[in-house]
């Protein structure tokens, strides 16, 4: 008895063939995204309008955007270690170092932002930070800082640190003094909105 073998030929239309090729190609070349970042505000809610920077090992900024949503995707960057900076400079930004692109190993990060320090004025101002020391380098605690003629007086802490502020576009003479020490006078100027940091030496009165 002779067996009859039949060959089944399936013909695909050009449209079906094209769809098959596109589907296979898309699955084979699924986009790889190197870094996905979720940003939360200080209360744990999704953050909005957050500046994000990615910096390479030479110090060059390779990504710099103020992101509207809470999720940031940086799908490609160069070789070598990179540093990610999230948040505003005055609000203690979060920094993550040694980020490297590795194919097939996406990085997923969640960053919770720190709360911004309160401003003393609604407009521009300069924070004044002084560190008061003796010539030997020892900190001077309890030294008074007076700015101009407003009568206010801030005292340095046990590390010799004292803080005040100036309104943007103004200047004042800072007087730093303590009983038993010679006084110092500094002219401080606030151009717009920056930090003013100064080291101040107070010499004990018994020293020449």
C-alpha positions as CSV (number, residue, x, y, z in Angstrom):
1,X,0.0,0.0,0.0
2,X,1.5,3.3,-1.1
3,X,1.6,6.1,1.4
4,X,0.8,9.6,0.0
5,X,2.7,12.4,1.6
6,X,1.2,15.8,1.2
7,X,3.2,19.0,1.6
8,X,1.3,21.8,3.2
9,X,2.4,25.2,1.9
10,X,1.3,28.2,3.8
11,X,1.5,31.5,2.0
12,X,1.7,34.7,4.0
13,X,0.5,37.9,2.6
14,X,3.1,40.8,2.4
15,X,1.2,42.6,5.2
16,X,1.3,39.6,7.6
17,X,5.0,39.0,6.8
18,X,5.8,42.7,7.6
19,X,3.9,42.5,10.9
20,X,5.8,39.4,11.9
21,X,9.1,41.0,11.1
22,X,8.3,44.2,13.0
23,X,7.1,42.3,16.1
24,X,10.2,40.1,16.2
25,X,12.5,43.0,15.7
26,X,10.9,45.0,18.5
27,X,11.2,42.2,20.9
28,X,14.8,41.6,20.0
29,X,15.9,45.2,20.3
30,X,13.9,46.3,23.4
31,X,15.2,49.7,24.5
32,X,17.7,49.5,27.4
33,X,17.6,52.5,29.8
34,X,20.6,52.8,32.0
35,X,19.2,54.9,34.9
36,X,15.7,55.4,36.3
37,X,15.3,57.8,39.2
38,X,12.2,58.3,41.4
39,X,12.3,61.6,43.4
40,X,10.3,62.1,46.6
41,X,9.9,65.4,48.5
42,X,10.9,65.7,52.2
43,X,7.4,64.5,53.1
44,X,7.6,61.3,51.0
45,X,5.3,62.5,48.2
46,X,6.3,62.5,44.5
47,X,8.4,65.6,43.9
48,X,7.9,68.2,41.2
49,X,10.2,70.6,39.5
50,X,13.4,69.1,40.7
51,X,16.9,69.9,39.2
52,X,18.9,66.8,38.3
53,X,22.5,66.8,37.1
54,X,24.7,63.9,36.0
55,X,28.4,64.6,36.0
56,X,31.2,62.5,34.6
57,X,34.6,61.8,36.1
58,X,36.2,64.8,34.4
59,X,33.6,67.2,36.0
60,X,31.7,67.7,32.8
61,X,27.9,67.9,33.1
62,X,26.3,65.4,30.8
63,X,22.7,65.8,31.9
64,X,21.2,69.0,33.4
65,X,17.4,69.4,33.6
66,X,14.7,70.7,35.9
67,X,12.4,67.7,35.8
68,X,8.7,68.4,36.0
69,X,7.5,64.9,37.2
70,X,8.8,62.6,39.9
71,X,10.5,60.1,37.6
72,X,13.7,60.7,35.6
73,X,15.1,58.4,33.0
74,X,18.6,58.9,31.7
75,X,18.9,56.0,29.3
76,X,22.5,56.6,28.0
77,X,25.7,58.1,29.3
78,X,29.4,57.5,28.8
79,X,31.9,55.2,30.3
80,X,33.5,55.6,33.7
81,X,32.1,56.6,37.1
82,X,29.4,59.3,37.2
83,X,28.0,61.4,40.0
84,X,24.3,62.3,40.3
85,X,23.2,65.4,42.1
86,X,19.5,65.8,42.9
87,X,17.9,68.9,44.4
88,X,18.6,72.7,44.8
89,X,21.9,73.9,46.1
90,X,20.4,75.7,49.1
91,X,18.3,72.7,50.1
92,X,21.1,70.1,50.9
93,X,21.0,68.2,47.5
94,X,21.4,64.5,47.5
95,X,24.6,63.2,45.8
96,X,25.1,59.6,44.6
97,X,28.6,58.7,43.3
98,X,30.2,55.8,41.3
99,X,27.3,55.3,38.9
100,X,28.4,53.3,35.8
101,X,26.6,52.2,32.7
102,X,26.4,48.4,32.4
103,X,24.4,46.9,29.5
104,X,21.7,44.6,30.8
105,X,22.0,46.0,34.4
106,X,19.7,49.0,34.7
107,X,20.0,51.2,37.8
108,X,16.9,52.0,39.7
109,X,17.2,54.7,42.4
110,X,14.8,56.4,44.8
111,X,15.9,59.7,46.4
112,X,14.1,61.5,49.2
113,X,14.9,65.2,49.2
114,X,15.9,67.1,52.3
115,X,13.7,70.0,53.5
116,X,15.0,73.5,52.6
117,X,16.1,75.7,55.4
118,X,13.6,78.6,56.0
119,X,14.3,82.0,54.6
120,X,14.4,85.0,56.9
121,X,13.0,87.2,54.0
122,X,10.8,86.6,51.1
123,X,13.2,88.3,48.8
124,X,16.9,87.8,48.2
125,X,19.3,87.7,51.1
126,X,22.8,86.6,52.0
127,X,23.5,84.2,54.9
128,X,26.5,85.3,56.9
129,X,28.6,82.6,58.5
130,X,31.6,83.5,60.7
131,X,34.0,81.3,62.5
132,X,35.8,83.1,65.4
133,X,39.2,81.8,66.6
134,X,42.2,82.9,68.6
135,X,45.5,83.2,66.7
136,X,46.4,79.8,68.1
137,X,43.5,78.3,66.3
138,X,41.3,77.7,69.4
139,X,37.6,78.5,68.9
140,X,36.2,81.5,70.7
141,X,32.8,80.7,72.2
142,X,30.5,83.5,73.3
143,X,31.8,86.2,70.9
144,X,29.2,88.7,69.9
145,X,28.3,89.6,66.3
146,X,26.6,92.9,65.6
147,X,25.7,94.0,62.1
148,X,25.4,97.8,61.6
149,X,23.4,99.7,64.1
150,X,20.3,97.4,64.5
151,X,21.3,96.5,68.0
152,X,21.0,92.8,67.5
153,X,23.8,90.6,68.8
154,X,24.4,86.9,68.0
155,X,26.8,84.8,70.0
156,X,29.3,82.2,68.7
157,X,28.8,78.6,69.8
158,X,31.4,76.3,71.4
159,X,33.1,75.8,68.0
160,X,33.3,79.6,67.4
161,X,30.5,79.6,64.8
162,X,28.0,82.4,64.5
163,X,25.3,83.1,61.9
164,X,23.3,86.2,60.7
165,X,22.1,87.5,57.4
166,X,22.0,90.6,55.2
167,X,19.3,91.7,52.8
168,X,20.3,91.6,49.1
169,X,21.8,94.8,47.8
170,X,22.9,96.0,51.2
171,X,26.1,96.3,53.2
172,X,26.9,96.6,56.9
173,X,29.9,96.8,59.2
174,X,30.1,93.6,61.3
175,X,31.6,94.0,64.8
176,X,32.8,90.9,66.5
177,X,33.7,91.3,70.2
178,X,34.1,89.5,73.5
179,X,35.3,90.7,76.9
180,X,39.0,90.1,77.3
181,X,39.6,90.2,73.6
182,X,40.3,92.9,71.1
183,X,37.4,93.6,68.7
184,X,37.3,93.1,65.0
185,X,35.4,95.1,62.4
186,X,34.5,93.8,58.9
187,X,32.6,95.4,56.1
188,X,30.2,92.8,54.6
189,X,28.3,93.3,51.3
190,X,25.4,91.3,49.9
191,X,25.2,91.6,46.2
192,X,22.1,89.5,45.5
193,X,21.8,86.1,47.2
194,X,24.9,84.3,48.2
195,X,26.7,82.9,51.3
196,X,29.2,85.1,53.0
197,X,31.8,83.0,54.9
198,X,34.6,84.6,56.9
199,X,37.3,83.5,59.4
200,X,37.7,86.0,62.2
201,X,40.7,86.2,64.6
202,X,40.2,87.7,68.1
203,X,43.4,88.3,70.0
204,X,43.3,88.0,73.9
205,X,43.8,91.4,75.4
206,X,46.9,90.3,77.4
207,X,48.7,89.4,74.3
208,X,50.8,92.1,72.5
